Amino acid sequence: MRLLLQPHRRDGLVLAVACGLIGLPYGVLADSAGLTMAQAVALSVFTFAGSSQFAYVSVISGGGNPATAVSGALLLAARNALYGPVVTPVLRGGLFRRAVAAQFLTDETTAMASAQDEPNTAHDAFWFTGLAIMSFWVAGTVAGVLLGGNLDDPSAWGLDAAFPAAFVALLVPHVETRAGRVTALTGAVIALVAVPITPAGAPILLAALAVGPGMAVANRRRPL
């Protein structure tokens, strides 16, 4: 109990509980998209990226094809590749252990590991947070699928807003700069134009083109 009450483990557990609650609407949406319990849980275990999973089930439920759904999910998950250099110094072990660690590389585990002062504490924070979040996320998924099977219309409960809300949460920290605002606005315009004329899921992919104008603004404002 004393080990569990260490600050980094306590904070990791709080994050895990919060993620479990977010897993609940994901499970409901997965059920409404036609995924079985096994499929929804497998997506949570092997993808283990909330925004990507919401993107996938949203596209599928909207009538999009699996290729478009997977492409959008991969696009959202690509940011996790940037976290590798941050946590690599605190991870130990061979190739297999690092490959397993890559599966737990998320916003939360990276934040918890990088917030610690000691390498040993950072190492424990990464693994404890990752395993705790995985456990609660899967539990939330299971509960959501079971709940979804008993709901005639998930949108009546506002659960269809979970995916847009997740996107807004991801966006907020990045609109504090001019480049971020340009990227967000350009992406929104592209998506709004694309929605009525492209298949479900395509607007997400096309909105990625907004990165170009954002980078142009960022480079122009850099001092020479």
C-alpha positions, 0 to 999 in steps of 0.5 A: 500500500505504501508503494502504491501511494507514492506520488507518481503512482497515485497520479498515474492511478488517477489518470487511469481512472479518467481514461477508463471513464473515457473508454466507456463512450468508446465502447458504446460507439464501438457497439453502435458501429457494429463491432463485437465485444472481441473486436472492440477489446482487441482494438483497445489492446492492440491500438491503445490510442483513444483518439485513433480508436474514436476516429476508427469507430466514428468513420465506420459508424458513418459508413466509411470504408475500413481503409479510410478509417485505418488511415485516419487512425494512423494519422492521429497516432503518428504523433506518438512517434515523437515521444520515443526520444523523450522516454528512451533514456528512462527505459531499460532492457533489450529489443523485446522489452522496448518493443513492448514499451512502444505499445504503452507510449501515450500522451499520459505515460510520456507526461508521467515519465518526463515529470519525474526527477529520478530515472528509476522513478521515471521508469516506474512511472512509465510502466505503472501508468501504462499498465494501469491505463491499459487495465482501466481502458479495457474495463471501460471498453467492456462496460461501454459495449455492454451498455451500448447493447442496451441503448437504442440510440447512443446519440440521445445520451450525447455519447456521439459528441465524445469523439469531437470533444476528444479532438477539441481537447487535443487541439486546445494546447496548440492554438496558443500560437499563431501557427497553431491557430492557422493550422486549426482554422485551415484544417477546419475549413478543409474539413467543412468543405470536404464533408459533403463531397467526400466519403466518411473519414476522408475529411480527417485525412484532407485536413492534415494538409493544414499542417503546410500553412501552419509550418509556413507561418512558424518558419516565417516567424522564426528569427534568422 
